[in-house]
Amino acid sequence: MAFFFTFKLKMALILFDDQSRDNLLPLAYTRPVSGLRVGILTIAGKWEHDLGTSSTPLTSVYLQGKFPCHREDDNLYVNGMLLPESGIVEAVGNLQVNQALAKEGVLLAARSRVGQSENFSPDQWIPVAQEFKGRVAMVNYPWQIFRLNQQEIETDFIRVTTGRKSGKLSATIRVDKPGNVFVEPGFKGGYFTLNATRGPIYLGAESEIMEGSVIRGPFALCEGAVVKMGARIYGPTTIGPFSKVGGEINNSVLQANSNKAHDGFLGNSVIGEWCNLGADTNNSNLKNNYTEVKIWNYPSGRFISSGSQFCGLIMGDHSKCGINTMFNTGTVAGVSANIFGPGFPGSFIPSFSWGGADGFTEYRLEKALETASLVMERRGLKLSLEEKAILKIIFQYSKPFRI
């Protein structure tokens, strides 16, 4: 069983993006790395729980209007890719001013006074950092989100449920190993099956599972999320806040506010926020020749090995696909892409692309912003000026990939 140190920090907790952030594009285009969800919580949420304080990110300049960094006289910087485990949490929580931790040339954490922090750079701390000897887990590439999802659901389950009492499920629900299921207030649904023998199942506040669904843990259904009738879900899978899912899903993570509401298969995939997968959308997660899947990497501008036979779809925020869309193994779709039509589109779909297997044109910025606004309005939210500015910059950043 995991054990968590809970510190009550008096300093500011700042989760920084280092120079390898671009390996997490397109997911990191629209958020700090620490805002990525793996397991039940975001990386930031995990650190905030374990260190007993709130956090702010230190991220790319164009994101800082939406995600500002707050500094105090005393500041603890933690790498936003780093997943908290008991050994590293204890070491980070015990850092003194002017001390730092690194692992094989990667800065994990540093503590500094405000004067030293104004131009914080991980490279400046590496020469003085102490080498951390314990195990660390980091989210360095998008596919690691679904690969690490089992361990993170299991550890997050302990984080969010320890010392608390689960709500009750309807007597109409078949549950295997009910002690491994936690129900938050406001959960609703009946006449479905939960199998928690292979891992915990977390049912978030005001979430819902409709009739006929069959779910195998580890599984996390976050706040306000919905599983539609007859869904088949294999763990480890996370359905992020206010998302809706149906059909067949295996080992995938939906970040938040995204829909895969109909039949079709989604496997070994990560879907960003405000995405929609049309009815009968399917992705391949295994090549016919069973070789390792190669996947697009932004910094190198080429396809690199994922190190696994299984890798499905990586989709950035605000992207959509039409009914019967087919995605090949290891497809990367950027931000605000609109994909439709018969056949398999290419395995790399740049941001703000419009089209499918027959070819893509540029998705006009004003139309993409209009769609994003309409989608958010359906949830009672407004596309902010800061969010519009971010999308406009991504449109420019991604232009060379569309040429």
C-alpha positions, 0 to 999 in steps of 0.5 A: 500500500502506498504511504503519503507524507503530508506536509503543510508548506509555508512556501509557494509551490510552483510546478515548472515546465522544463525544456522537454515540455514540447515532447508532450505536444499537442496536449501541452499546447493548451496547458501546463504539463502539471495540468495533465490528468493521469489517474484520478487527479491532475499532476498538480492535484497530486502534489497539492494533496501530498504537500498540503498546499495549493500550487501555481505553474511556471509555464510557457509565456503564451500560457501565463495569461490563463495560468499565472505563476504566484511567488512568495519570499520562499519558493519550492519549484517541482518539475511538472512532469514528476509524479509524486511517490512517497520517497520523492515527496519526502525528499522534496518536502524536506528541501532547504533554501538553496538545495535542489534534487536531480535525477540523471541530469533532470532537475526534479525540485529546487527551493529558493528565495524570491530574488533567485526565483525571478528568472528561474532556470532548471539548468542553473540548478543542475550543477548544485543539485543532489542526485536523488537515488530513489525511484521516480516516475515522470510523464515525458511523452503523451503515451505514458499517460495511459501506460502509467494510468493503472498505478496512478488510479491505484495511488490516487484512489488511496489519496482521495478515499483514505479516512472517508466513507463511501456512498452506497450503490443501488441494489440493482448493481452487480459488484465484484469486490465492493470494498474496492469501489468508492462512491462520491456524493451525488452519483446516480445509476443502476442496472450495470456491472462493476468488476473491481477485482483487478483494480479500484473503481472510483465514481466521482461526485454527480457522475452517472453510469447508465443501464447495461454498462459493464466496467472492469477496474482500475477505473476512474469516473470523475466529477460530472462524467457520464457512462452511457447505456451499454458501454464496455470499459476495460481498465485502466481507464479514466473518464475526466470531469464532465465527459460522456462516453459510450461504446468500447474503451480500453486503457484510455484517458479523457482529460475533461469535457470531451465526448465519445458518446456512441459506439466505436472503439477507443484504445490506448489513447489520450483525448484532450479537452473539448474534443468530440468523437463522432458515432462509430469512430474507431482507432487501431491500437495494434499494428497488423505486424505486431511491431512497435508503434511509431508516433509523431514527436514535435521537437524532432519533427519525425515519428519516433518509437513509442516502445510499445506494441499498443498505442492508439490516438493522441488528440489535442484540445478542441479537436473533432471527428465525424461519424465513422472516422477511422484512426490508424495505430499511433495517430496524433491529432493536434489542437482544433483539428476537424477530421471527417470522411472515409478511409484512414487519415495520416498518422500525424494531423497538424493543429487547425487541419480540416479534412481527412484521408483525401487531404487537409486544408487549413481550418480557418481561425475565426471558424475554429474560435466560433466552434470552440465558443459554441461548444463551451456555451453548451456547458454554460461556459465562455471562451475567455480572452486568454483562451482565444489568445492561446488558440491564436498563438497555437494557430501560428506555431502550428502553421509550418506543419500544415504547409 
